[in-house]
Amino acid sequence: MKGKNNRREERTLIRFPMQYEKILDSGKLGIAVKVYGQDMGLLGVGFVCKELMELSSLLKITMLVSDADKISFEGRVARIEVSDDKEYIVGVQIDKINDEDKGKLDDFLRRANIKKVLQGVNLKNVIDIYFTVGYPPVMKKIGEWVTAGGEVFDSHSLQCLLFGMLDRDRHKKFLAEKELNFVYTYSKEIRFRVNMHMQRRKVEAVFRLLPYRVSLPSEIGVPPVVEKWLNNNSGLIIIAGRTGSGKSTTIASLVELYNQEKKGVIVSLEDPIEYLHTDRKCIIKQREIGVDTLSFANAARNALRQDPTVLVIGEILDQATMEVAITAAESGILVFTTLHAANSTQALDRVISFFPPEVQRHMLSRLALVLRGVTTQLLLPRMDKSGFTLISEVVTSTDAVKSIIRNGDWAQIRSIIQTGKNEGMQTFKDSLENAYRQGLIDAEYLLYEEVR
């Protein structure tokens, strides 16, 4: 084997323990040292260690390829680099490996390569892919669950597959926090939002397929009045809903519409960045929490010094971020944000609940002045199973709504929506009935609001 072939072959990122033993001049083995893998191919392996070795040193490498199987091979040190952490990255060229272990290694590399695994998955109409120990990839589609063909993942193989998607910083972050959210780009057209987590001491993940193209609000069913809110030069627009209700998609569509029709600077704070925007009439700065900035609150606070026309706060989870959002809206910035809430009443109440009781009356007055509207949404399967229909409750900030907010009288919200239909307001029931009349949803969903 020649070193240049070793560098040319396709390598799989490896993030799991293995061990090496030096082969001494006498033929005996030195002390076994545990190290962490860096990358792997049929011709060689790279790992990280603390020991500076000489080129051409002979090593025996032993590694697991499944929960029950391990392989070993002999090789020589072909390259040495120094990592950013002042450790050594050692590249070993495989010299001797028996046919059985070579077959196991080939099989392992196929199972540990996410691109090769995804090549065997039919992504048509896929919403989520579940990577779970004891199963092959399981796909959630509209109205059905489908198990992909192929082998069942054991815990070691799945951990290697998932850890191989991480750079060193993300790998360290996951080991420390046991949770990780990021976006994985499979191809130019296919991207996934990945949630990696621990489950009974095993590493597992859920992949959410992200649309390649950013749709406009009208294309995804956002009520027309929400588009009109963009005509405000400042204020607060809240997109609310439960997990999986399409809040990020709606926010992205509003950003895209603004980008196409108006000039300005859009600063978008996201965790992670799901939709990639291209500058059209606007300059768009997309900052990822944990990568480009440490927190929503810090990024939002500093965004005020970046002179944005629009500030997008992907999610508000604490008082500090909510305070900055309202302050930004007061200072002449149009702010988009999302909240976890089942309806508009809950969304408005949640805004105020971030603050201690002694300042809530003051915050109600501030909110009444800056709020432009709240839309709360959910997604229901289309009757033809071709996608989802967006169902929305909409509250527009009229004088009557502002009065309700100043008094914190949330019980009046429903009646205000009923009397404010000329202003573009609508209840979930209105939206459900409209979708049913258009033949988009089944009649069973007409009862949805009553059982929420």
ChimeraX attribute file (.defattr): number of C-alpha atoms within 10 A of each C-alpha:
attribute: neighborCount
match mode: 1-to-1
recipient: residues
	/A:1	10
	/A:2	9
	/A:3	14
	/A:4	8
	/A:5	12
	/A:6	20
	/A:7	14
	/A:8	9
	/A:9	13
	/A:10	13
	/A:11	19
	/A:12	22
	/A:13	25
	/A:14	26
	/A:15	25
	/A:16	18
	/A:17	15
	/A:18	18
	/A:19	19
	/A:20	23
	/A:21	18
	/A:22	21
	/A:23	18
	/A:24	12
	/A:25	8
	/A:26	6
	/A:27	9
	/A:28	9
	/A:29	15
	/A:30	13
	/A:31	10
	/A:32	14
	/A:33	13
	/A:34	16
	/A:35	16
	/A:36	16
	/A:37	23
	/A:38	22
	/A:39	19
	/A:40	22
	/A:41	20
	/A:42	18
	/A:43	21
	/A:44	25
	/A:45	24
	/A:46	23
	/A:47	23
	/A:48	22
	/A:49	20
	/A:50	12
	/A:51	11
	/A:52	13
	/A:53	15
	/A:54	13
	/A:55	14
	/A:56	13
	/A:57	14
	/A:58	25
	/A:59	23
	/A:60	20
	/A:61	21
	/A:62	18
	/A:63	18
	/A:64	18
	/A:65	21
	/A:66	17
	/A:67	11
	/A:68	8
	/A:69	11
	/A:70	14
	/A:71	18
	/A:72	18
	/A:73	18
	/A:74	21
	/A:75	23
	/A:76	21
	/A:77	20
	/A:78	21
	/A:79	16
	/A:80	18
	/A:81	13
	/A:82	14
	/A:83	11
	/A:84	7
	/A:85	6
	/A:86	10
	/A:87	14
	/A:88	18
	/A:89	21
	/A:90	25
	/A:91	24
	/A:92	28
	/A:93	27
	/A:94	24
	/A:95	14
	/A:96	13
	/A:97	16
	/A:98	11
	/A:99	9
	/A:100	9
	/A:101	16
	/A:102	17
	/A:103	13
	/A:104	16
	/A:105	22
	/A:106	14
	/A:107	12
	/A:108	17
	/A:109	22
	/A:110	15
	/A:111	21
	/A:112	27
	/A:113	20
	/A:114	20
	/A:115	15
	/A:116	12
	/A:117	15
	/A:118	14
	/A:119	10
	/A:120	12
	/A:121	17
	/A:122	12
	/A:123	15
	/A:124	7
	/A:125	14
	/A:126	20
	/A:127	16
	/A:128	21
	/A:129	25
	/A:130	18
	/A:131	23
	/A:132	21
	/A:133	20
	/A:134	12
	/A:135	16
	/A:136	19
	/A:137	24
	/A:138	18
	/A:139	24
	/A:140	17
	/A:141	18
	/A:142	18
	/A:143	11
	/A:144	9
	/A:145	13
	/A:146	13
	/A:147	14
	/A:148	17
	/A:149	13
	/A:150	13
	/A:151	11
	/A:152	17
	/A:153	21
	/A:154	17
	/A:155	18
	/A:156	19
	/A:157	21
	/A:158	25
	/A:159	22
	/A:160	25
	/A:161	28
	/A:162	22
	/A:163	22
	/A:164	22
	/A:165	19
	/A:166	18
	/A:167	12
	/A:168	13
	/A:169	9
	/A:170	17
	/A:171	17
	/A:172	12
	/A:173	14
	/A:174	19
	/A:175	11
	/A:176	9
	/A:177	10
	/A:178	15
	/A:179	14
	/A:180	17
	/A:181	19
	/A:182	20
	/A:183	19
	/A:184	18
	/A:185	12
	/A:186	13
	/A:187	8
	/A:188	7
	/A:189	10
	/A:190	13
	/A:191	19
	/A:192	21
	/A:193	21
	/A:194	20
	/A:195	16
	/A:196	20
	/A:197	17
	/A:198	15
	/A:199	12
	/A:200	6
	/A:201	9
	/A:202	14
	/A:203	23
	/A:204	20
	/A:205	22
	/A:206	20
	/A:207	22
	/A:208	20
	/A:209	20
	/A:210	21
	/A:211	14
	/A:212	14
	/A:213	11
	/A:214	20
	/A:215	16
	/A:216	21
	/A:217	21
	/A:218	14
	/A:219	9
	/A:220	15
	/A:221	15
	/A:222	21
	/A:223	20
	/A:224	11
	/A:225	16
	/A:226	23
	/A:227	16
	/A:228	11
	/A:229	19
	/A:230	22
	/A:231	11
	/A:232	12
	/A:233	13
	/A:234	22
	/A:235	26
	/A:236	26
	/A:237	25
	/A:238	23
	/A:239	27
	/A:240	29
	/A:241	25
	/A:242	16
	/A:243	12
	/A:244	10
	/A:245	19
	/A:246	19
	/A:247	26
	/A:248	20
	/A:249	19
	/A:250	22
	/A:251	22
	/A:252	24
	/A:253	23
	/A:254	23
	/A:255	24
	/A:256	20
	/A:257	17
	/A:258	21
	/A:259	21
	/A:260	14
	/A:261	11
	/A:262	14
	/A:263	13
	/A:264	15
	/A:265	19
	/A:266	26
	/A:267	24
	/A:268	25
	/A:269	26
	/A:270	23
	/A:271	19
	/A:272	19
	/A:273	19
	/A:274	21
	/A:275	21
	/A:276	12
	/A:277	17
	/A:278	13
	/A:279	14
	/A:280	14
	/A:281	14
	/A:282	20
	/A:283	17
	/A:284	20
	/A:285	17
	/A:286	18
	/A:287	18
	/A:288	21
	/A:289	18
	/A:290	16
	/A:291	13
	/A:292	12
	/A:293	16
	/A:294	11
	/A:295	17
	/A:296	26
	/A:297	22
	/A:298	14
	/A:299	22
	/A:300	25
	/A:301	18
	/A:302	13
	/A:303	20
	/A:304	18
	/A:305	8
	/A:306	12
	/A:307	15
	/A:308	22
	/A:309	20
	/A:310	27
	/A:311	27
	/A:312	25
	/A:313	24
	/A:314	24
	/A:315	21
	/A:316	19
	/A:317	16
	/A:318	14
	/A:319	16
	/A:320	16
	/A:321	21
	/A:322	22
	/A:323	18
	/A:324	21
	/A:325	28
	/A:326	21
	/A:327	20
	/A:328	24
	/A:329	25
	/A:330	19
	/A:331	13
	/A:332	17
	/A:333	23
	/A:334	27
	/A:335	30
	/A:336	24
	/A:337	22
	/A:338	24
	/A:339	22
	/A:340	19
	/A:341	19
	/A:342	18
	/A:343	22
	/A:344	26
	/A:345	18
	/A:346	17
	/A:347	22
	/A:348	22
	/A:349	16
	/A:350	15
	/A:351	22
	/A:352	21
	/A:353	15
	/A:354	18
	/A:355	17
	/A:356	11
	/A:357	11
	/A:358	8
	/A:359	10
	/A:360	17
	/A:361	17
	/A:362	12
	/A:363	22
	/A:364	21
	/A:365	16
	/A:366	17
	/A:367	23
	/A:368	21
	/A:369	20
	/A:370	24
	/A:371	25
	/A:372	25
	/A:373	21
	/A:374	25
	/A:375	27
	/A:376	28
	/A:377	26
	/A:378	21
	/A:379	17
	/A:380	20
	/A:381	17
	/A:382	19
	/A:383	16
	/A:384	12
	/A:385	15
	/A:386	12
	/A:387	18
	/A:388	19
	/A:389	19
	/A:390	22
	/A:391	25
	/A:392	28
	/A:393	24
	/A:394	28
	/A:395	28
	/A:396	25
	/A:397	21
	/A:398	16
	/A:399	11
	/A:400	13
	/A:401	22
	/A:402	20
	/A:403	16
	/A:404	18
	/A:405	26
	/A:406	18
	/A:407	13
	/A:408	18
	/A:409	13
	/A:410	15
	/A:411	10
	/A:412	14
	/A:413	17
	/A:414	15
	/A:415	10
	/A:416	18
	/A:417	20
	/A:418	13
	/A:419	11
	/A:420	18
	/A:421	15
	/A:422	9
	/A:423	14
	/A:424	15
	/A:425	24
	/A:426	23
	/A:427	22
	/A:428	20
	/A:429	18
	/A:430	16
	/A:431	19
	/A:432	26
	/A:433	17
	/A:434	15
	/A:435	22
	/A:436	17
	/A:437	12
	/A:438	9
	/A:439	13
	/A:440	20
	/A:441	22
	/A:442	16
	/A:443	15
	/A:444	8
	/A:445	16
	/A:446	18
	/A:447	12
	/A:448	13
	/A:449	11
	/A:450	9
	/A:451	5
	/A:452	7
